Structures are given as structure tokens and as C-alpha cells.
Amino acid sequence: MAEENARAIFVSDEERAVELISNFLQEKGIEVEIVHHMPESDGMGLTPFASSGSSNHLEVLVKDVEKLQDARQLLTRYSGEILEQAQVVDLQPAQVVVECDDCEETNVYPGELQGTVQECEHCGSYLDVPGGDDQYDWSIVDETVAEDDMEQEEDPDADAWG
């Protein structure tokens, strides 16, 4: 099971999304397989105390480990467009690949970290992990001027007390 987890490129409960991701990667020359994963197969949940609410999900596994990095980069670049076709919300890739702007090294983070800020594993710089629920366009923040940096209008009648 550990080998399968290392090859997992996408995990979801939505069958249509898994099919779209699988088809896209195969069209790009990356062979994958879809596996129905049950948490019980991890050795967990086999006791009488296990919760019956365990979730089963589908995993897209890359067959050739040497193509795993290529698959990650393709999904990082195109997964949003692919999943729009499925009209599925709240899906996340198993891993997100982020290139550091400072050292230009590649970092791989779990899909659960989408929409967060992480440290580069190579140089320690802060990185935005794309995706997640944050729909705000943060690009405008770089273009705004802080209130302290704005030109202040002089009021000749104002004294030190306002």
C-alpha cells in the first residue's frame, strides 16, 4: 500500500473528476490506473470500535514512477480547467507542485495545503500554495498603496490635537 500512496497523483470521491484527470494524463502520454481505495485496506478500521463513517475514495495512480513529476506539473498547470468540465466543486489534487520565485526550486505539498502559505523546502522563502477556497484576487494587493504611504492633505486649521 505504501508504494501505491507514493504513486497517487489525484484523490477524490467524485468518479467523473477522476475519469477526467485519468483521461487527460493518458492523452499526455502518462499511463495511470484508477484504484478504489478503502481505508480498511490500510489496516485501520478492522476492530469492532471502527467508525462506520469511513469514506471510500478513488485514486489516480501513475504507473511509471519516473513520470510522476511530469504528471504533477501537468496537473498543477491544468487541473482547474480539467475539473471545470466535471463541474465539481471542492476537489483537490493529492499533491501541489510550486516553483519558488526566489531559488527557482520545485516544492511538492499535500493537496490539503492549497490556499496556504508555506516555506520553501530549499531556501526558506514564503510560498503561496495555489488553490483552495480563497476566491479573493490578491494580485491587487501588490498594486495598492498603504495608508501611511499616501500623500496627506494639509489642513491649515488643524492643530496637533486634530
C-alpha positions, 0 to 999 in steps of 0.5 A: 500500500505504501508504494501505491500512496507514493504513486497517487497523483489525484484523490477524490470521491467524485468518479467523473473528476477522476475519469477526467484527470485519468483521461487527460494524463493518458492523452499526455502520454502518462499511463495511470490506473484508477484504484478504489481505495478503502481505508480498511485496506490500510489496516485501520478500521478492522476492530469492532470500535471502527467508525462506520463513517469511513469514506471510500475514495478513488485514486489516480495512480501513475504507473511509471514512477519516473513520470510522476513529476511530469504528471504533477506539473501537468496537473498543477498547470491544468487541473482547474480547467480539467475539473471545470468540465466535471463541474465539481466543486471542492476537489483537490489534487493529492499533491501541489507542485510550486516553483519558488520565485526566489531559488527557482526550486520545485516544492511538492505539498499535500493537496490539503495545503492549497490556499496556504502559505508555506516555506520553501523546502530549499531556501526558506522563502514564503510560498503561496500554495495555489488553490483552495477556497480563497476566491479573493484576487490578491494580485491587487494587493501588490498594486495598492498603496498603504495608508501611511504611504499616501500623500496627506492633505494639509489642513491649515486649521488643524492643530496637533490635537486634530 
